[in-house]
Amino acid sequence: MLRRDVLGLLAIAPAIIAPAMAQGDDWAKVVEAGKKEGKLVIYTASIGSVFHKAVIKSFEQKYGITVEMLEARASEVRERVRVEQAAGRFLGDIHHNGSTTTWLMMRDGNFQPHGVVPNVRSIVPPYEADEIRIPCEVISYGLMVNRNLVKPGDEPKSWKDILDPRWTGKILSDDYRALGGGAVFFVVMHNTFGKEFLEKLATQKPVFSRDIQNSERRVARGEYPLYLPFSLQNYNNLKGLPVKPIVPAEGRPYVRFDLTMLKNAPHPNAARLFMNHYLEPDSQIVFANAGYNPVVGGVVEKTIPEIRSLLATKALGTTVPERQDAMLALAKEIFK
């Protein structure tokens, strides 16, 4: 019986090994073709990110492929792609943008399938790729308190704690009625706790501001004890100030950034190489140490201690592009 089992395994071994070898051979051809293309054009909504540029530089050094990058606001990137493709001018290879804009552009037919990208298998839930979109990094939100104004025992432990009367008129917040972190927070709180939670939050009379950097500094100066939602990626910019980021027990609202291949990309193999490179642990930890949640496993555990505990928290939820307009309308109804 043992001999028969061994012979059986030997018989099927080639069938197991051959596809793996074929995939390796195919990827080697992608690497070779990408190097021959020698160029990559990226359209990104990540403006001025030194971390993004660090990953691009490591890609150039690894493959000898020159990267040209256009940085613009999400809506501007979308409009540029629309105009170019309508004119039959296909200049860009990769689109890097938030999940909502990516969904809108996918609906408009601006992308093509990216093909096999080996490191996609390293992506961990709740993030997942499909034939068009590859998640690449995540902006996560908590809240921020002024340590001089909020004693440790009074810090919100749950999102429900911000409904405590002690915070009435003392919450500085990104505007829930406009696209951005505030709108993400509104949607996730609605999905988690329901409309009643948001109606109670309205009675707390939060003060809205769309100037995120200034809002964070106002809390640091002591004008307000609490700011929400606070983007964890901004924590490194506030070191040395009397503030503390907190991710409540239920978890963190988040927004995914995606990589997609633009339709008729002139350098498709270089684009696939870059997507794969972006998902390498060495690339992902660059973003993780900057306060972004990585999308692949085994990275959070290697981040710098002061950010590790925040990134290791539960992903609570994110926006739903199909419901975006309805949720903005509801926010305007509740927070007049």
N, C-alpha and C positions, 0 to 999 in steps of 0.2 A: 504493500500500500504506500509506504514511504517513497519507494522508488518511482511508483506511478505518479505521485504528487509532485516529486522533483522534476520528472520529465514533463509534466503538465506545465509547471512554472517556466521551464526552459523553452517550452513551445510558445508560450504567450509573451515571453520577455521581449522579443524583437518588436512585437506590436505595441508594447508600452514604450520602448526606448526610441523607436523610429520617429514617432510624432514629436517627441521632445527634441531630438537631434534636428528634425526638419525645422522646428520653430527657431532653434538656435541659428541654423543656416540662414533662414529667412531674415532674422534680425541682423545678422552680419551683413546681408545685402542692403538692408535699410541704412545701416551705419555707413557703408561704402558709398551708397547713392547720396546720402545726406552730405557727406564730406565733398563729393563732387559738385553738388549744388552750391556749396560754399557760402550761402547767404540765407538769412532768415529775417522776416519783417514781422514785428509784433505790434499790435494795437492794444494798448492797455489803459484801463481807467485808474490804475495805481500811480498817482502823480507824485513824482519826487521821492519814491521809496528807495532808500539806500539798500534795503534788504533784497528787493526785487533785482536791483542792478548787480548786487553781489552774486546772485544765482546766475544771472546772465553772463557775468564775467567768467565764472567757473565753467560754464558751458562752452564759451568761446575758447578757453584755454584747453579744455578736454578734447574738443572736436576740430578746432581750427576753423570754425564757421563764424562768419561775421554777422552780428545781430544789429539790425536797425530797429529803433523803438519809437513809436509815436505815443506820447502821453496826453490824455485829454479826459474831460469829464465823461461819465458813462453815456449821457445823452449825446454828447458830441462825437464820441466814437461810433455810436450807432448810426448817426446821421452821415458821417463820413463813409462808412461801409455801404449804406443805402445808395448814396450818390455815385460812388465808384462802381458798384455792381450794376446799377441801372444804366450806366454809361458803357458797360462792358469792359471796364478797367479793373482787373483783378490784381491788386498790388500787395495786399497783406496776406500773411500766412496763418498767423495765430491771433485769436481774439482772447483777451484776458479781462474779465469783467465780473461784476456781481451776478448772482443767480437770476435776479429779476430781469435785468437787461438782457442777459443771455437767453432767457426763456422767450422774451419778446422777439429777439433777433432770430431765434430758432423758428418761431412761428412765421417770421417773414421770409424764411428760406435762405438765410445768409450763410449757412454752414454746410459742410459735407462731413460724412463719417470719417473719423480719424484713423481707423484701421487698428491693428493690434499694437498695443503699447504694453510691454511686459510688466512694468511696475504697477499697473492698475490693480493687479492681484493683491498688492500690499495695502490697498485702501480699506479702512475699517468703518463699520457702522457708527453713527447713522448716515455716514457719507457713502455715496456709491456713484459709479460712473455708468454711462450708457454709451451708445455708439457715437453720440455727438459730443456730450459733455463729460469732462474729467474734472472733478473737484481738486483744487490745488492748495488752498489755505482757507482758514475760517476766521472771521471777525466775531469775537464773542463778547457778550455784554454782562456786566454785573451792575453794582452801584458803588458809589464812592462817598466816604464820610470824611469830615474834618476831625482829626484826632484830638484837637484841642477843645472841640465843642461837643463831641460825642464820646461818652465814657464807654469802655469795652462792654459793660453790662447792658448798655442801651443800644448797642449796634443792632440793626435789623438782621435777624437770623433767617427769616422767611420773607418772601416777597409780600406776604400778607401783613408783615409788621409795619410796612410803610403807611398802612391805613390807621395806625395809632394816632389819636388826637394830638400827641406831642409834636407831630410833624406838620400840623396844619400851618400853611403859609411858609414853611421852611424847606420846601423841596424845590430845587432848581432842576429843570428837566429839558431835554431836547423835545422839540415840538412833535407831538403825536399826529398832527394833522398834515404833515408834509413828509415826503420821502426821506428816509434816513434812519438813524438808530432809534429815534422816538417812535417811528411807525412800526419798526420791527418789534420793539418792546410792546406796543399796543396790541399787535396781532397775537403775539405769544401769550400775553396775559389774558387776552380774550379767549384763546383756545384752551388755556390751562384752568382759569378760574371763572370764566364767563363774564357777561356784560355787567352783572351786578358789581363785580370787583372794580371795574373801570368807573362805574357811576359813583361808587364810594370814594375812589381816588380823586374824582373831580371835586368832591366836597373838601378835599385837603388843600384845594386852591394852589396847585403847583404853578410855579412861574416858568413860562416857556422862553427859551432862547435858542436860536439856530446857530449861534457862534460857539461851537463846541470848545475850542481851545480857551476862549475867554471864560466860558462857564466853568471849566475845570479850575482855572486860576482864581475865579471868584470864590469858589469853595475853599481853595487853599488859603485865600486871604481871610476867610472867616465870614464872608457875607452871607453864606448859607451853610448849614451843617451837612447837607445831603444833596448829591447830584445823581441823576439817573436818566437813561441807562449809560453806564460808563464803559467805554470800549477798552478792553484789557490791553490792546496794542498801544494805548497812550500812557500806560503806567511808567514805562522807561523815561518818558519826558518829564515826569513829576517827581523823580527821585530827589530826596532831600527836603521835600515840602511836607507839611503836617497833614498828609492825606493817607487814606487806607482804602484799597479796593476790596470789595466783598462780593462773593458769589453766593447768594442765598441757597438754602438747603434744597429747594426744588430744582435748581440748575440754572443754566445760562442760556438766554436767547442768543441766537447766532445767525450770521449771514455767510453763505458760502461764496467763494470766488471760484470761477470755472475757467478752464482752458478749452477752447474749441478751435477747430481748423476751419478757416474761412473757405467759402466756395471757390473752386478753381484756384486753390493756393498754388503759386508758382514754385514753391519749394516744399512740397509735401513730406519728403523724407526728412529734411532738416527739422520740420515742424514736429514730426513724431519723435525724433531724437530729443528735442527740447522738452516735450511733454513727459517723456520717460525720465529725463534728467531732473525735472522739477519734482518728481516723486521719489527721488533718491533720498535716503535718510540724511545725508550731508546737506542737501538743499532744504529739506523740511525743518531741520533743527535751526537753520538761520532764521526762519520765520517764527518758529516756536520761541526762541530766546527773545524775539522782538514782541512777543505777546499774542501772536496769532496761534490758533489751534492748528496743529498739523492734521493731515488727513490719513496718514499712514501709521501703522502700529510701531511701538517700540521707541518712539521719539520723545514723547512727553517725559518719560522717566529719565531722560538724559539732559533735560533743560536746566537752566540755572535755578538754584533753590527758590529765589524770591518769586519766580513766576510759575514754578512747577505745580504748586498746590492749587493755583487758580485754573490752570489748564486741565488739571486732572478731574475737574468737576463734571457733573452730568450735563449733557447737551439737552436743554429743555424743549426747544422748538425753534422754528424759523418761519419766514414769511411764505405765503402761498400766492404766487404771481397772479393766478386766475382771479383771486379775490381782492386784489390790491385796491381797485377803485372803490369797491363797496366798503372796505375797512377804513379807507381815508374819509369817506362820507360819514361813517359811523363816528369816527373820532371827532369830526367837526360838529356832529350833533351832540355828543356828550360834553366835549370841552369847548364851550362857546366863547 
